[in-house]
Amino acid sequence: MTWLAFSGWLRFPIIFLLLSFVITIPFLVYSILYNPKSIIKNDEDWLLILMLLFVIVSFFRSPMNSQNFNHTLSFVFVFVIYLIYFKYAVIRYKIPNMYIFKMIFYASTLANVIIIVEWVLLNKFNIIIRNFFIIADNTYTMIYYPFLFFKSVGGTCEEPSTMALNMNILFPFGLYYVYNEHKKWVFLYAFLYITALFFTASAGGIGFLLIACAVTILFEANTKSIIRLLGIAIIFAIIFYIVYLYLPIDAQKSFEAFYELISSKITLNADSADMRTAAWSHAIYDWLDSPLLGKGIAYGKVAYFGFSYQSVYFQVLAETGIISLLLLLGFFVIITLRILKLKQPIRRFALIGFFAGVFHLLITDTYYHVCLWIVIALIQIVYYREKTEQSI
């Protein structure tokens, strides 16, 4: 629903939902203190509760401003509402796993369709559909980026990279639903996703998805499977090279330009990459100035005029300290171990979606992506239910 909040008048349902959650927070805190097992179903969540304490300490260490308060509140929502409260509601009311997978399938399909429609209208007819959604509050933060052959689009997010991140997180879980319930739709669903991902033209979105798939293969495949996959990759590379040699000169130049663009991103030679590495350097410098507790929540946003540190991990390190970062990384490691204990085929789907998300956090400073944390909660729910069934 937050994806579709284009303008102020469409955000009223979201605001009402957030206020409802705020009202419940005192009751959740009370339950966590006096009967934690009734609320916290997964032991690893205590790492995030402890991290939240460091965030609160960081809040009082930094100068008071709206950014400071908003970032602290967003951490509370991520850990308490998106993660703990969501799991509690699903388990308490016995919502089936497959029902949630189905909702993810619907959400990701809608997002893919929106991207494709937006791309066609923008590039073929020069119609900017976002202009129709800025009447209420004059916010127009969504950005179109010139690409080699077209302008990339961001769907319902501010930029293509953010949209690609959300798509990569949700797609594997939607694919799991289709794979189990409607196998005839698998090709169509995958086609919509790949097309939409191409239209975002996000190097990070495409790159981290490939990395997530590669890491998943390493976790799941045996030696023979890896050798077979390498053989297939070599054959495809040879075929591509032969085809490339017989292409017209203009087509070859287009491929070369595309390769140079991707290469500049990987080698950090692109302008955006230079800005990002500079932000990371600022993070290291700021962390060394206050290594244990950090410089204070939202310090990067204020000190660097909104540009921040361009990485969730560097942001946590610089603003809340090394202990806070280790708690977050420890939580992600435990989630990985939880996934590896899941039954097949959900395990391989979960590995791809989870890794695509946590790897992408390296180049984005937005840690409160609802898609990532709801998916992590879903992974924990599946693990909790499988473990409970085994103990009965």
C-alpha positions as CSV (number, residue, x, y, z in Angstrom):
1,M,0.0,0.0,0.0
2,T,2.9,2.4,0.7
3,W,4.1,1.9,-2.8
4,L,0.9,3.6,-4.1
5,A,1.1,6.7,-1.9
6,F,1.9,9.0,-4.7
7,S,0.6,12.1,-3.0
8,G,-0.7,13.5,0.2
9,W,-4.4,12.7,-0.2
10,L,-3.6,9.1,-1.0
11,R,-1.5,8.9,2.2
12,F,-4.4,9.3,4.6
13,P,-5.0,5.5,5.0
14,I,-1.2,5.1,5.6
15,I,-1.3,7.8,8.3
16,F,-4.3,6.2,10.0
17,L,-2.5,2.8,9.9
18,L,0.7,4.3,11.4
19,L,-1.3,6.0,14.2
20,S,-3.0,2.8,15.0
21,F,0.4,1.1,15.3
22,V,1.8,4.0,17.5
23,I,-1.1,3.5,19.9
24,T,-0.3,-0.2,20.3
25,I,3.4,0.3,20.9
26,P,3.1,0.8,24.7
27,F,1.1,-2.4,25.0
28,L,3.8,-4.2,23.0
29,V,6.6,-2.9,25.1
30,Y,4.7,-3.9,28.3
31,S,4.2,-7.4,26.9
32,I,7.9,-7.7,25.9
33,L,9.0,-6.7,29.4
34,Y,6.6,-8.9,31.4
35,N,5.8,-11.8,29.1
36,P,8.3,-11.7,26.2
37,K,7.5,-15.2,24.9
38,S,4.0,-14.1,24.1
39,I,5.3,-11.5,21.7
40,I,8.8,-12.4,20.6
41,K,8.7,-15.8,18.9
42,N,12.2,-15.8,17.6
43,D,15.2,-15.5,19.9
44,E,17.3,-13.6,17.3
45,D,14.9,-10.7,17.6
46,W,16.6,-9.8,20.9
47,L,19.6,-8.7,18.9
48,L,17.5,-6.0,17.3
49,I,15.9,-5.1,20.6
50,L,19.4,-4.5,22.0
51,M,20.4,-2.6,18.8
52,L,17.3,-0.4,19.3
53,L,18.6,0.6,22.8
54,F,21.8,1.8,21.1
55,V,19.7,3.7,18.6
56,I,17.8,5.4,21.4
57,V,21.2,6.3,23.1
58,S,22.3,7.7,19.8
59,F,19.1,9.8,19.6
60,F,20.0,11.6,22.9
61,R,23.6,12.1,21.8
62,S,22.7,13.9,18.6
63,P,21.3,17.4,18.2
64,M,17.5,17.5,18.4
65,N,15.8,17.9,15.0
66,S,13.1,16.4,12.8
67,Q,15.6,14.1,11.1
68,N,16.8,12.8,14.4
69,F,13.3,12.0,15.6
70,N,12.1,10.5,12.3
71,H,15.0,8.1,12.0
72,T,14.7,6.9,15.6
73,L,11.0,6.3,15.1
74,S,11.6,4.5,11.8
75,F,13.9,2.1,13.7
76,V,11.2,1.4,16.2
77,F,8.7,0.7,13.4
78,V,11.1,-1.6,11.5
79,F,11.9,-3.7,14.5
80,V,8.7,-3.6,16.6
81,I,6.0,-3.2,14.0
82,Y,7.3,-4.6,10.7
83,L,9.0,-7.5,12.4
84,I,7.7,-8.4,15.9
85,Y,4.1,-7.2,15.6
86,F,3.6,-8.7,12.1
87,K,4.9,-12.1,13.2
88,Y,2.7,-11.9,16.4
89,A,-0.4,-11.2,14.3
90,V,0.3,-13.9,11.7
91,I,0.9,-16.6,14.4
92,R,-1.8,-15.4,16.8
93,Y,-4.5,-15.4,14.1
94,K,-3.1,-18.5,12.3
95,I,-2.8,-16.8,8.9
96,P,-1.5,-19.5,6.5
97,N,2.0,-19.1,5.0
98,M,0.6,-19.6,1.5
99,Y,-1.9,-16.8,1.9
100,I,1.0,-14.3,2.6
101,F,2.9,-15.7,-0.4
102,K,-0.2,-15.1,-2.5
103,M,-0.4,-11.5,-1.4
104,I,3.3,-11.0,-2.2
105,F,2.5,-12.4,-5.7
106,Y,-0.3,-9.9,-6.2
107,A,1.8,-7.0,-4.9
108,S,4.8,-7.8,-7.1
109,T,2.7,-8.5,-10.2
110,L,1.0,-5.1,-9.8
111,A,4.3,-3.4,-9.3
112,N,5.7,-5.0,-12.4
113,V,2.7,-4.0,-14.5
114,I,3.0,-0.4,-13.2
115,I,6.6,-0.2,-14.3
116,I,5.9,-1.6,-17.7
117,V,3.0,0.8,-18.3
118,E,5.0,3.7,-17.1
119,W,7.9,2.8,-19.3
120,V,5.8,2.5,-22.4
121,L,3.9,5.8,-21.7
122,L,7.2,7.7,-21.1
123,N,9.4,6.3,-23.8
124,K,6.8,5.7,-26.6
125,F,4.3,8.5,-26.0
126,N,6.2,11.0,-23.8
127,I,3.4,10.8,-21.2
128,I,4.5,11.3,-17.6
129,I,1.9,9.7,-15.5
130,R,3.4,11.0,-12.3
131,N,2.3,14.5,-13.2
132,F,-1.2,13.5,-12.3
133,F,-0.3,12.7,-8.7
134,I,1.4,16.0,-7.5
135,I,-1.7,18.1,-7.3
136,A,-2.2,17.6,-3.5
137,D,1.2,18.4,-2.0
138,N,3.4,19.3,-5.0
139,T,5.9,16.6,-4.1
140,Y,7.7,15.3,-7.2
141,T,10.7,13.3,-5.9
142,M,10.5,10.5,-8.4
143,I,13.3,10.6,-10.9
144,Y,13.7,9.4,-14.5
145,Y,17.2,8.5,-15.5
146,P,18.6,8.6,-19.1
147,F,19.9,5.2,-20.2
148,L,21.6,4.1,-23.4
149,F,18.4,3.5,-25.4
150,F,15.6,4.9,-23.1
151,K,14.7,6.6,-19.9
152,S,14.6,4.2,-17.0
153,V,11.6,4.4,-14.7
154,G,11.1,3.9,-11.0
155,G,7.6,2.4,-10.8
156,T,6.2,3.7,-7.5
157,C,9.5,4.4,-5.8
158,E,11.6,7.5,-5.9
159,E,14.2,6.0,-8.2
160,P,14.9,2.8,-10.2
161,S,17.4,1.4,-7.7
162,T,14.9,1.4,-4.9
163,M,12.2,-0.1,-7.0
164,A,14.6,-2.8,-8.2
165,L,15.5,-3.6,-4.6
166,N,11.8,-4.1,-3.6
167,M,11.1,-6.2,-6.7
168,N,14.1,-8.5,-6.1
169,I,13.1,-9.1,-2.5
170,L,9.5,-10.0,-3.4
171,F,9.8,-11.8,-6.7
172,P,11.3,-15.1,-5.4
173,F,8.4,-15.4,-2.8
174,G,5.8,-14.7,-5.4
175,L,7.5,-17.2,-7.7
176,Y,7.3,-19.8,-4.9
177,Y,3.5,-19.2,-4.7
178,V,3.1,-19.5,-8.5
179,Y,5.3,-22.6,-8.6
180,N,3.2,-24.4,-6.0
181,E,-0.3,-23.2,-7.0
182,H,-0.4,-22.1,-10.6
183,K,2.6,-23.6,-12.5
184,K,1.1,-22.4,-15.9
185,W,1.7,-18.8,-14.8
186,V,5.4,-19.3,-13.9
187,F,6.7,-18.1,-17.3
188,L,4.3,-15.1,-17.5
189,Y,5.2,-14.0,-14.0
190,A,8.9,-14.4,-14.6
191,F,8.6,-12.5,-18.0
192,L,6.8,-9.6,-16.3
193,Y,9.5,-9.4,-13.6
194,I,12.5,-9.6,-16.0
195,T,10.9,-7.0,-18.3
196,A,10.2,-4.6,-15.4
197,L,13.7,-5.1,-14.0
198,F,15.2,-4.2,-17.4
199,F,13.0,-1.1,-17.6
200,T,14.3,0.1,-14.3
201,A,17.8,-0.2,-15.7
202,S,19.2,-0.4,-12.2
203,A,22.8,-1.8,-12.3
204,G,22.6,-2.4,-8.6
205,G,19.2,-4.2,-8.9
206,I,20.4,-6.5,-11.7
207,G,23.9,-7.0,-10.2
208,F,22.8,-7.9,-6.7
209,L,20.2,-10.2,-8.0
210,L,22.8,-12.1,-9.9
211,I,25.1,-12.2,-6.9
212,A,22.2,-13.5,-4.7
213,C,21.5,-16.2,-7.3
214,A,25.2,-17.1,-7.4
215,V,25.5,-17.3,-3.6
216,T,22.3,-19.4,-3.5
217,I,23.8,-21.8,-6.0
218,L,26.9,-22.2,-3.8
219,F,24.8,-22.9,-0.8
220,E,22.5,-25.4,-2.6
221,A,24.4,-27.0,-5.3
222,N,26.9,-29.9,-5.1
223,T,30.2,-30.0,-6.9
224,K,28.8,-31.7,-10.0
225,S,26.0,-29.1,-10.3
226,I,28.5,-26.2,-10.0
227,I,30.7,-27.6,-12.7
228,R,27.7,-28.2,-14.9
229,L,26.5,-24.6,-14.4
230,L,30.0,-23.3,-15.2
231,G,30.0,-25.3,-18.4
232,I,26.7,-23.9,-19.4
233,A,27.9,-20.4,-18.7
234,I,31.0,-20.9,-20.8
235,I,29.0,-22.3,-23.7
236,F,26.6,-19.2,-23.6
237,A,29.6,-16.9,-23.4
238,I,31.1,-18.5,-26.6
239,I,27.8,-18.3,-28.4
240,F,27.3,-14.7,-27.4
241,Y,30.8,-13.8,-28.6
242,I,30.3,-15.5,-32.0
243,V,27.0,-13.7,-32.5
244,Y,28.6,-10.4,-31.4
245,L,31.3,-10.8,-34.1
246,Y,28.6,-10.9,-36.9
247,L,26.5,-8.0,-35.6
248,P,26.4,-4.7,-37.5
249,I,29.0,-2.1,-36.3
250,D,26.2,0.1,-34.7
251,A,24.9,-2.9,-32.7
252,Q,28.4,-3.7,-31.5
253,K,29.0,-0.2,-30.4
254,S,25.7,-0.3,-28.4
255,F,26.8,-3.5,-26.6
256,E,30.2,-1.9,-25.9
257,A,28.6,1.2,-24.5
258,F,26.4,-1.0,-22.3
259,Y,29.4,-3.0,-21.1
260,E,31.3,0.1,-20.3
261,L,28.4,1.4,-18.3
262,I,28.2,-1.8,-16.2
263,S,31.9,-2.0,-15.9
264,S,32.1,1.6,-14.6
265,K,29.6,0.7,-11.9
266,I,31.4,-2.5,-10.8
267,T,34.9,-0.9,-10.8
268,L,33.5,2.2,-9.0
269,N,34.6,4.5,-11.8
270,A,31.2,6.0,-12.5
271,D,30.3,9.4,-11.2
272,S,27.6,7.9,-8.9
273,A,30.1,5.3,-7.7
274,D,32.6,8.1,-6.9
275,M,30.0,9.9,-4.9
276,R,29.1,6.7,-3.0
277,T,32.7,5.8,-2.2
278,A,33.3,9.4,-0.9
279,A,30.2,9.0,1.3
280,W,31.7,5.7,2.6
281,S,34.9,7.5,3.4
282,H,33.0,10.1,5.4
283,A,31.4,7.2,7.3
284,I,34.7,5.7,8.3
285,Y,36.1,9.1,9.3
286,D,33.0,9.8,11.4
287,W,33.0,6.4,13.0
288,L,36.7,6.7,14.0
289,D,35.7,9.9,15.8
290,S,33.2,8.0,17.9
291,P,33.7,4.2,17.4
292,L,31.6,2.8,20.3
293,L,28.3,4.8,20.1
294,G,28.6,6.7,16.8
295,K,28.0,10.3,16.0
296,G,24.3,10.3,16.6
297,I,21.2,9.2,14.7
298,A,20.7,11.0,11.4
299,Y,24.1,12.7,11.7
300,G,24.9,11.8,8.1
301,K,21.8,13.4,6.7
302,V,22.4,16.7,8.6
303,A,26.2,16.8,8.1
304,Y,26.2,16.0,4.4
305,F,23.1,17.9,3.4
306,G,20.8,14.9,3.0
307,F,23.3,12.8,1.0
308,S,24.2,10.7,4.1
309,Y,26.5,7.7,3.8
310,Q,24.9,5.9,0.9
311,S,24.9,2.5,2.7
312,V,22.9,1.1,5.5
313,Y,25.9,-0.7,7.0
314,F,28.1,2.4,7.0
315,Q,25.2,4.5,8.2
316,V,24.6,2.3,11.2
317,L,28.4,2.1,11.9
318,A,28.9,5.9,11.8
319,E,25.7,7.0,13.5
320,T,25.2,4.3,16.2
321,G,28.6,2.6,16.6
322,I,30.3,-0.7,16.0
323,I,28.3,-2.7,18.6
324,S,25.1,-1.7,16.8
325,L,26.5,-2.8,13.4
326,L,27.7,-6.1,14.8
327,L,24.2,-6.8,16.3
328,L,22.6,-6.1,12.9
329,L,25.1,-8.3,11.0
330,G,24.7,-11.0,13.6
331,F,20.9,-10.9,13.1
332,F,21.4,-11.3,9.3
333,V,23.8,-14.3,9.9
334,I,21.2,-16.0,12.1
335,I,18.5,-15.4,9.5
336,T,20.7,-17.1,6.9
337,L,21.2,-20.1,9.2
338,R,17.4,-20.2,9.7
339,I,16.8,-20.3,5.9
340,L,19.3,-23.1,5.5
341,K,17.2,-25.2,7.9
342,L,14.0,-24.7,6.0
343,K,12.5,-27.4,3.8
344,Q,12.8,-27.4,0.0
345,P,11.8,-25.7,-2.2
346,I,11.1,-22.7,-0.1
347,R,14.7,-22.6,1.1
348,R,16.2,-21.7,-2.3
349,F,13.5,-19.1,-3.0
350,A,14.1,-17.5,0.4
351,L,17.9,-17.4,0.0
352,I,17.6,-15.5,-3.3
353,G,15.1,-12.9,-2.0
354,F,16.9,-12.4,1.3
355,F,20.4,-12.1,-0.1
356,A,19.2,-9.8,-2.9
357,G,17.9,-7.5,-0.2
358,V,20.8,-7.5,2.4
359,F,23.5,-7.2,-0.3
360,H,21.7,-4.2,-1.9
361,L,21.7,-2.5,1.5
362,L,25.4,-1.9,0.9
363,I,24.7,0.9,-1.6
364,T,21.5,2.3,-0.2
365,D,21.0,4.2,3.1
366,T,17.3,3.4,3.4
367,Y,17.0,0.6,6.1
368,Y,13.3,0.7,6.6
369,H,12.1,-1.0,3.4
370,V,8.9,-2.7,4.4
371,C,9.4,-5.4,1.8
372,L,12.7,-6.6,3.3
373,W,11.5,-6.7,6.9
374,I,8.2,-8.3,6.1
375,V,10.0,-11.0,4.1
376,I,12.4,-11.5,7.0
377,A,9.5,-11.9,9.3
378,L,7.9,-14.4,6.9
379,I,11.1,-16.4,6.8
380,Q,11.1,-16.5,10.6
381,I,7.4,-17.5,10.7
382,V,8.0,-20.4,8.3
383,Y,11.0,-21.5,10.4
384,Y,9.0,-21.2,13.6
385,R,6.1,-23.2,12.3
386,E,8.3,-25.9,10.8
387,K,10.2,-26.2,14.1
388,T,6.9,-26.3,16.0
389,E,5.6,-29.1,13.8
390,Q,8.7,-31.2,14.3
391,S,8.5,-30.9,18.1
392,I,4.9,-32.1,18.2
